[in-house]
């Protein structure tokens, strides 16, 4: 009688037990599925757009994609983070989070108005320097800010209340919309930059509307929250997020700005390579959605042992994913770039692998920053990203070939941020140990 079924069952049981022993993994499921759809949708959007427009015309749309995603992460992700952290902390203490939600909405509206106004005020330089004369992309960027603000506020509510199914659903709808409209445009042989830009910025706005439901039911009444107890934190987090996004998103923008007229096609290909190597960051979005509120809840009740165990699990998980992606880029990176964008997009392993390493380091640095946020050590997160951003900008001053210059700056900035943030986390852990004693 064969023992193979029994052995297989035993392995499956052990794997299931291992999975359930790490609660965070179960929470990641719905968000991870949503992010898979969003990631596929984003790269399908880029692939379809790159094939329809070609490298030169694709460059301003790729820049819009970078600015659009960078604005969401820099301006509105801090709102999601603090809303999620504060809501989870209050839930752990048996308190309602409605006051936090109301303050987050007010802050999001104010940020959208201010930044949108600045974008319109500087539409001329943006059109000339970032969008290669495609002025239609400027108002589209402003429209996109509205949808991103709505999405991130809702995600903060969903994450803080552990409604990860709704969180994942919003991501999936956003991703699906990013696929459908560009495919329609390609089928009707559209070649207008503005049409593909509109397809990008409408997706989050529609996703927020379709998945909002009744978020008010997730914000139960609770102790009042004065502005002085949240606004300074949000401002510091916004500064930290802007600096972190400078490292990850200024690289393609720098390639666009530093390129000479005869390097326009090379810049478009390099931007495409940078976008390709950002794939692991979609995975980190799933980790953050469950990791930050879970860590904040553990910190609120003083569970130092659980806090440390969860941090170690996430560092190992994220490091493994980043390392695996680096190996994939080393093996099939050039082929993957051509497959995604077309035969005109050619890059070598020596260009792709350092970018993949930089993205992996950046992702682990994000874990450290989230840990500091959960501990409410906001200035430490700001300083960590400031150090990396300063190194990034200094590295750009070193004269070299365009791809090498920008790639080295990205790698150096990510590494310095990671080292600085790790030092802050370790110092904070020692302080907690001393306090407990």
C-alpha positions as CSV (number, residue, x, y, z in Angstrom):
1,X,0.0,0.0,0.0
2,X,1.4,3.4,-1.0
3,X,2.3,5.9,1.7
4,X,2.5,8.8,-0.8
5,X,-1.0,10.2,-0.2
6,X,-0.4,10.1,3.6
7,X,3.0,11.8,3.2
8,X,1.5,14.5,1.0
9,X,-1.3,15.0,3.5
10,X,1.2,15.3,6.3
11,X,3.2,17.9,4.4
12,X,0.0,19.9,3.6
13,X,-1.0,19.8,7.2
14,X,2.4,21.1,8.3
15,X,2.3,23.9,5.8
16,X,-1.3,24.8,6.8
17,X,-0.2,24.8,10.5
18,X,2.8,27.0,9.7
19,X,0.5,29.4,7.7
20,X,-2.0,29.7,10.6
21,X,0.8,30.2,13.1
22,X,1.6,33.5,11.5
23,X,-1.7,35.5,11.6
24,X,-0.4,38.2,9.4
25,X,-0.1,35.7,6.5
26,X,-3.9,35.0,6.6
27,X,-4.6,38.7,6.6
28,X,-2.4,39.3,3.6
29,X,-4.4,37.0,1.4
30,X,-7.2,39.2,0.2
31,X,-4.9,42.3,-0.1
32,X,-2.3,40.2,-2.0
33,X,-4.9,39.0,-4.4
34,X,-6.1,42.6,-5.0
35,X,-2.5,43.7,-5.5
36,X,-1.9,41.0,-8.0
37,X,-4.8,42.3,-10.1
38,X,-3.6,45.9,-9.6
39,X,0.0,45.0,-10.5
40,X,-1.1,43.1,-13.6
41,X,-3.4,46.0,-14.5
42,X,-0.7,48.6,-14.0
43,X,1.9,46.7,-16.1
44,X,-0.7,45.8,-18.7
45,X,-1.5,49.5,-18.9
46,X,2.2,50.3,-19.4
47,X,2.6,47.5,-21.9
48,X,-0.3,48.5,-24.0
49,X,0.6,52.1,-23.9
50,X,4.2,51.5,-24.7
51,X,3.3,49.4,-27.7
52,X,0.7,51.8,-28.9
53,X,2.8,55.0,-28.6
54,X,6.4,53.8,-29.0
55,X,9.4,54.8,-26.8
56,X,9.5,58.5,-27.5
57,X,5.7,59.3,-27.1
58,X,5.5,56.8,-24.2
59,X,8.0,58.7,-22.1
60,X,5.6,61.5,-21.0
61,X,2.9,59.0,-20.2
62,X,5.4,57.0,-18.2
63,X,6.4,60.1,-16.3
64,X,2.7,60.8,-15.6
65,X,2.4,57.2,-14.3
66,X,5.4,57.8,-12.0
67,X,4.2,61.2,-10.7
68,X,0.7,59.8,-10.3
69,X,1.8,56.9,-8.2
70,X,4.4,59.0,-6.4
71,X,1.8,61.6,-5.4
72,X,-0.5,58.9,-4.1
73,X,2.3,57.4,-1.9
74,X,3.8,60.7,-0.9
75,X,0.7,62.7,-0.2
76,X,-2.0,60.3,0.7
77,X,-0.3,57.1,2.0
78,X,0.6,59.0,5.2
79,X,-3.1,59.6,5.7
80,X,-3.8,55.9,5.2
81,X,-1.0,55.0,7.5
82,X,-1.9,57.2,10.4
83,X,-5.6,56.5,10.0
84,X,-4.9,52.8,9.9
85,X,-2.5,53.0,12.9
86,X,-4.7,55.2,15.1
87,X,-7.8,53.2,14.3
88,X,-6.1,49.8,15.1
89,X,-4.6,51.3,18.3
90,X,-8.1,52.5,19.4
91,X,-9.7,49.2,18.6
92,X,-7.1,47.4,20.7
93,X,-8.1,49.7,23.6
94,X,-11.8,49.4,22.9
95,X,-12.3,52.9,21.5
96,X,-14.1,54.1,18.4
97,X,-12.2,55.6,15.5
98,X,-14.7,58.1,14.0
99,X,-12.8,61.2,15.2
100,X,-9.7,59.9,13.4
101,X,-11.6,59.3,10.2
102,X,-13.1,62.8,10.2
103,X,-9.7,64.4,10.7
104,X,-8.2,62.2,8.0
105,X,-10.9,63.3,5.5
106,X,-10.3,67.0,6.3
107,X,-6.6,66.6,5.9
108,X,-6.9,64.7,2.6
109,X,-9.2,67.4,1.1
110,X,-6.8,70.2,2.2
111,X,-3.8,68.4,0.7
112,X,-5.6,67.8,-2.6
113,X,-6.6,71.4,-2.9
114,X,-3.1,72.7,-2.1
115,X,-1.2,70.3,-4.3
116,X,-3.7,70.5,-7.2
117,X,-3.4,74.3,-7.1
118,X,0.4,74.1,-7.3
119,X,0.3,71.7,-10.2
120,X,-2.0,74.0,-12.2
121,X,0.1,77.1,-11.2
122,X,3.3,75.4,-12.5
123,X,1.6,73.8,-15.5
124,X,4.0,75.5,-18.0
125,X,7.3,74.0,-16.5
126,X,5.6,70.7,-16.0
127,X,4.4,70.6,-19.6
128,X,7.9,71.5,-21.0
129,X,10.2,69.7,-18.6
130,X,8.3,66.6,-17.5
131,X,5.7,65.9,-20.2
132,X,7.6,66.8,-23.4
133,X,5.0,69.4,-24.3
134,X,1.9,67.2,-23.7
135,X,0.0,69.9,-21.6
136,X,-3.1,67.8,-21.5
137,X,-1.4,65.6,-18.9
138,X,-1.3,68.4,-16.3
139,X,-5.1,68.6,-15.6
140,X,-5.3,64.8,-15.7
141,X,-2.7,64.7,-12.9
142,X,-4.9,66.9,-10.8
143,X,-8.0,64.7,-11.5
144,X,-6.0,61.7,-10.5
145,X,-5.2,63.3,-7.1
146,X,-8.9,63.3,-6.2
147,X,-9.2,59.6,-6.8
148,X,-6.0,58.8,-5.0
149,X,-7.1,60.8,-1.9
150,X,-10.4,58.9,-1.8
151,X,-8.8,55.5,-2.2
152,X,-6.2,56.0,0.5
153,X,-8.7,57.3,3.1
154,X,-10.9,54.3,2.4
155,X,-7.9,51.9,2.7
156,X,-7.0,53.5,6.0
157,X,-10.5,52.7,7.3
158,X,-10.4,49.2,5.9
159,X,-6.9,48.4,7.2
160,X,-7.5,49.8,10.7
161,X,-10.7,47.8,11.1
162,X,-9.2,44.6,9.5
163,X,-11.6,44.7,6.6
164,X,-9.0,43.3,4.3
165,X,-11.5,41.8,1.9
166,X,-12.8,45.3,1.1
167,X,-9.3,46.6,0.9
168,X,-8.4,43.9,-1.6
169,X,-11.6,44.5,-3.6
170,X,-10.7,48.1,-4.1
171,X,-7.3,47.2,-5.4
172,X,-8.7,44.6,-7.8
173,X,-11.3,47.0,-9.2
174,X,-8.6,49.7,-9.8
175,X,-6.4,47.2,-11.5
176,X,-9.1,45.8,-13.7
177,X,-10.1,49.3,-14.9
178,X,-6.5,50.0,-15.8
179,X,-6.6,47.1,-18.2
180,X,-10.0,47.6,-19.9
181,X,-9.8,51.2,-21.1
182,X,-6.3,51.0,-22.6
183,X,-7.2,47.8,-24.4
184,X,-10.3,49.5,-25.9
185,X,-8.1,52.5,-26.9
186,X,-5.6,50.1,-28.6
187,X,-8.4,48.2,-30.4
188,X,-9.7,51.5,-31.9
189,X,-6.1,52.4,-32.9
190,X,-6.0,55.4,-30.7
191,X,-2.6,57.2,-30.6
192,X,-3.3,60.2,-28.4
193,X,-1.2,60.7,-25.3
194,X,-4.2,62.4,-23.5
195,X,-6.5,59.4,-24.0
196,X,-4.0,57.0,-22.4
197,X,-3.4,59.4,-19.6
198,X,-7.1,59.7,-18.9
199,X,-7.4,55.9,-18.8
200,X,-4.8,55.9,-16.0
201,X,-6.3,58.6,-13.7
202,X,-9.9,57.6,-13.9
203,X,-9.2,54.1,-12.5
204,X,-8.7,55.0,-8.8
205,X,-11.6,57.5,-8.8
206,X,-14.1,54.9,-10.1
207,X,-12.6,52.2,-7.9
208,X,-13.2,54.4,-4.8
209,X,-16.8,55.1,-5.8
210,X,-17.5,51.4,-6.5
211,X,-16.0,50.0,-3.3
212,X,-16.8,52.7,-0.7
213,X,-19.9,51.1,0.6
214,X,-20.8,52.6,3.9
215,X,-17.4,53.4,5.5
216,X,-19.2,55.3,8.3
217,X,-20.2,52.0,9.9
218,X,-16.5,51.3,10.4
219,X,-16.0,54.6,12.3
220,X,-17.7,54.1,15.6
221,X,-17.9,57.1,18.0
222,X,-14.8,57.5,20.3
223,X,-12.8,60.0,22.3
224,X,-12.3,63.3,20.5
225,X,-9.1,63.9,18.7
226,X,-7.7,67.5,18.6
227,X,-5.9,68.6,15.5
228,X,-2.7,69.1,17.5
229,X,-2.7,65.3,18.2
230,X,-2.8,64.3,14.5
231,X,-1.8,67.2,12.2
232,X,1.9,67.3,13.3
233,X,2.2,63.6,12.8
234,X,0.7,63.7,9.4
235,X,3.0,66.6,8.4
236,X,6.1,64.7,9.5
237,X,4.8,61.5,7.8
238,X,4.1,63.5,4.6
239,X,7.7,64.8,4.7
240,X,9.0,61.3,5.2
241,X,6.9,59.9,2.4
242,X,7.9,62.7,0.0
243,X,11.6,61.9,0.7
244,X,11.0,58.2,0.3
245,X,9.3,58.7,-3.0
246,X,12.1,61.0,-4.1
247,X,14.4,58.0,-4.0
248,X,12.0,55.6,-5.8
249,X,10.3,58.0,-8.2
250,X,12.9,60.7,-8.9
251,X,15.0,58.1,-10.7
252,X,12.8,57.9,-13.8
253,X,12.1,61.6,-13.6
254,X,15.8,62.3,-13.4
255,X,16.4,60.1,-16.4
256,X,13.8,62.2,-18.3
257,X,15.3,65.5,-17.2
258,X,19.0,64.6,-17.6
259,X,18.6,63.0,-21.1
260,X,20.0,65.0,-24.0
261,X,17.8,65.3,-27.1
262,X,19.6,62.4,-28.7
263,X,19.0,60.3,-25.6
264,X,15.2,60.6,-25.7
265,X,14.7,57.0,-26.8
266,X,17.3,55.7,-24.3
267,X,15.5,57.6,-21.5
268,X,12.2,56.0,-22.5
269,X,13.7,52.5,-22.4
270,X,15.5,53.2,-19.1
271,X,12.3,54.5,-17.5
272,X,10.6,51.3,-18.6
273,X,13.4,49.3,-17.0
274,X,12.9,51.2,-13.7
275,X,9.2,50.5,-13.8
276,X,9.8,46.8,-14.4
277,X,12.1,46.6,-11.4
278,X,9.3,48.1,-9.2
279,X,7.3,45.0,-9.3
280,X,8.2,43.8,-5.8
281,X,6.8,47.1,-4.4
282,X,3.3,45.9,-5.3
283,X,3.9,43.0,-3.0
284,X,5.0,45.3,-0.2
285,X,1.7,47.1,-0.4
286,X,0.0,43.9,0.8
287,X,2.5,43.6,3.6
288,X,2.0,47.2,4.8
289,X,-1.8,47.0,4.7
290,X,-1.8,44.3,7.4
291,X,1.6,44.8,9.0
292,X,1.2,48.4,10.2
293,X,-2.2,48.1,12.0
294,X,-1.2,44.8,13.5
295,X,2.1,46.2,14.8
296,X,0.3,49.3,16.1
297,X,-2.2,47.1,18.0
298,X,0.7,45.2,19.6
299,X,2.4,48.4,20.5
300,X,-0.7,49.8,22.0
301,X,-1.2,46.9,24.5
302,X,2.6,46.7,25.2
303,X,3.1,43.2,23.7
304,X,6.9,43.6,23.1
305,X,7.4,39.9,22.4
306,X,4.7,39.7,19.8
307,X,5.9,43.0,18.3
308,X,9.5,41.7,17.8
309,X,8.3,38.3,16.4
310,X,6.1,39.9,13.8
311,X,8.8,42.3,12.8
312,X,11.3,39.4,12.2
313,X,8.7,37.5,10.2
314,X,8.0,40.4,7.9
315,X,11.7,41.2,7.4
316,X,12.4,37.6,6.4
317,X,9.4,37.5,4.1
318,X,10.2,40.8,2.3
319,X,13.9,40.0,2.0
320,X,13.1,36.6,0.5
321,X,10.8,38.2,-2.1
322,X,13.3,40.9,-2.9
323,X,16.1,38.4,-3.3
324,X,14.1,36.1,-5.5
325,X,13.2,39.0,-7.8
326,X,16.9,40.0,-8.1
327,X,17.6,36.4,-9.3
328,X,14.7,36.6,-11.8
329,X,16.1,39.8,-13.3
330,X,19.5,38.2,-13.5
331,X,18.1,35.2,-15.3
332,X,15.4,36.7,-17.7
333,X,15.4,40.5,-17.1
334,X,16.2,41.6,-20.7
335,X,13.7,39.1,-22.1
336,X,11.0,40.2,-19.6
337,X,11.5,43.9,-20.6
338,X,11.1,43.1,-24.3
339,X,8.1,40.8,-23.6
340,X,6.4,43.5,-21.6
341,X,7.0,46.6,-23.8
342,X,8.1,45.3,-27.2
343,X,11.3,44.5,-29.2
344,X,12.4,48.2,-29.2
345,X,12.9,48.1,-25.5
346,X,16.4,46.6,-25.0
347,X,18.3,46.7,-21.7
348,X,21.2,44.5,-20.4
349,X,21.5,42.6,-17.1
350,X,24.1,45.0,-15.9
351,X,21.4,47.7,-16.1
352,X,18.5,45.7,-14.7
353,X,20.1,43.8,-11.8
354,X,21.4,46.9,-9.9
355,X,17.9,48.4,-10.2
356,X,16.4,45.2,-8.8
357,X,18.8,45.2,-5.9
358,X,18.0,48.9,-5.2
359,X,14.2,48.1,-5.2
360,X,14.8,45.2,-2.8
361,X,16.8,47.3,-0.4
362,X,14.1,50.0,-0.7
363,X,11.4,47.5,0.2
364,X,13.2,46.4,3.4
365,X,13.8,50.0,4.3
366,X,10.0,50.5,4.0
367,X,9.5,47.8,6.6
368,X,11.8,49.6,9.0
369,X,9.9,52.9,8.4
370,X,6.6,51.2,9.0
371,X,8.0,49.8,12.3
372,X,8.9,53.3,13.4
373,X,5.5,54.6,12.5
374,X,3.8,51.9,14.5
375,X,6.0,53.0,17.5
376,X,5.0,56.7,16.7
377,X,8.7,57.5,16.1
378,X,7.8,59.8,13.2
379,X,10.9,62.0,13.2
380,X,13.1,59.0,13.0
381,X,11.4,57.8,9.8
382,X,11.8,61.3,8.4
383,X,15.5,61.4,9.1
384,X,16.1,58.0,7.6
385,X,14.5,58.9,4.3
386,X,16.2,62.3,4.3
387,X,19.6,60.7,4.6
388,X,18.9,58.4,1.6
389,X,17.4,61.3,-0.5
390,X,20.5,63.4,0.2
391,X,22.8,60.7,-1.0
392,X,20.6,60.1,-4.1
393,X,20.8,63.7,-5.1
394,X,24.5,63.9,-4.6
395,X,25.1,60.7,-6.6
396,X,23.2,62.3,-9.5
397,X,25.9,65.0,-9.7
398,X,28.5,62.4,-10.6
399,X,29.0,62.6,-14.4
400,X,28.5,59.3,-16.2
401,X,26.4,57.5,-18.8
402,X,22.7,58.3,-18.2
403,X,21.6,54.8,-17.2
404,X,24.6,54.2,-14.9
405,X,24.3,57.6,-13.3
406,X,20.6,57.3,-12.3
407,X,20.8,53.6,-11.4
408,X,23.8,54.2,-9.1
409,X,22.0,57.1,-7.4
410,X,18.9,54.9,-6.8
411,X,21.0,52.1,-5.4
412,X,23.0,54.4,-3.1
413,X,19.9,56.2,-1.8
414,X,18.1,53.0,-1.0
415,X,21.1,51.5,0.8
416,X,21.7,54.6,3.0
417,X,18.0,54.9,3.9
418,X,17.9,51.2,4.9
419,X,21.0,51.5,7.1
420,X,19.8,54.6,8.8
421,X,16.3,53.3,9.5
422,X,17.7,50.0,10.9
423,X,19.8,52.0,13.3
424,X,16.8,53.9,14.5
425,X,14.7,50.8,15.0
426,X,17.5,49.1,17.0
427,X,17.9,52.2,19.2
428,X,14.1,52.3,19.7
429,X,14.1,48.6,20.7
430,X,16.9,49.1,23.2
431,X,15.0,52.0,24.7
432,X,11.8,49.9,25.0
433,X,13.9,47.2,26.8
434,X,15.3,49.7,29.2
435,X,11.9,51.1,29.9
436,X,10.4,47.7,30.6
437,X,13.1,47.0,33.1
